[in-house]
Amino acid sequence: MSAGSARLVVVGENVMDLLPTEHGPGILRAAPGGGPANTAVAAARLGLPTRLLARIGSDGFGGLIRDRLLAEGLDPSGLVTASEPSALALATLAADGSARYDFRMDDAADWRWGPGELPESPGDGVRAVHAASIALFREPGASRIGALLRREHERGRVTVTLDPNIRQDVVGDPDAARALALRHAAHAHVVKASDEDLDFLYPGRTPVEAAQALAALGPALVVVTLGGDGALALSHGVTASVTVPQVEVVDTVGAGDSFMGALLHRLDLDGRLGSDPRSRLTGLTGAALADLLSYAAAVAAHTVTREGADPPTAAELAAGPVRGG
């Protein structure tokens, strides 16, 4: 991909996932992951030219992470070679395939954005800037990413999208993290959040009530993933919900990230990303929202039928996932 050809820019972390294997709990498999990186890969595999803004660690894991990003065809111009090590996450899988993560990241490269490392402009041809997950909350980089989101929101030349993907054990003080996530949401045109995110942001409210509260902050489109119960969307008072395809779940690693990548790809195909963002997101009917959700849910369903964060290509998606359950 040549510099300037990306239509989507994603900013955030890579994490080296340490995944269990069939050989027992003492034998792990290292697989590059991290929410923002997974979303960038998912979007690129579906056909959306994508650039990832990320700091890549100096250790051997960093080399594997860079190799993955280049192999996926991501625009490498936003990758910064950093002196710090890579972030790690030990994944533990429950019987239903759901994943729990134990993070090792205090000294990781991903949150240490310095002056001048983030670009002053997304670049010609970029239609959306997406930010997500842990990098939104950990300093010193979080403040620089927040400034980037505010700047692009004020410029109004690209659609700003957000997936807080809140990891409560690593985002610091809960009240401060909650306030920061809501400030970020106010500078986004599209917000995707899980039901767990909403439980953290708006305790005691239903997903619909929480989505309405998020929309009141300014986003034109709010999407909520509900795990096995499907997904819902809210835009300018119009709502829609879908169920998820029934598949044989191997694990849920990267499912939400794949959903986000698919959401961005479909919005781009539909001409909903780009300059004058709020106008582009007006007029979404219930049927259009349901179609958007169904597409993203299909991509996530395909992902959970495979080990780790391994979203489908467009051709694999057309063939359909292995069904069951």
RAVENUR-V427293 format. One record per helix or strand of 2 or more residues. SS is the DSSP state (H for helix, E for strand). FROM is the first residue (numbers start at 1). TO is the last residue. Records with the same first field share a line. If there is no record, write none. Layout:
SS: FROM-TO  FROM-TO
//
This chain:
E: 8-11  15-21  24-33  50-56  79-81  88-93  99-104  128-132  159-163  190-194  221-225  231-235  238-242
H: 35-46  60-71  76-78  109-111  133-136  141-155  174-186  195-201  207-216  227-229  255-269  277-280  286-304  314-319
//
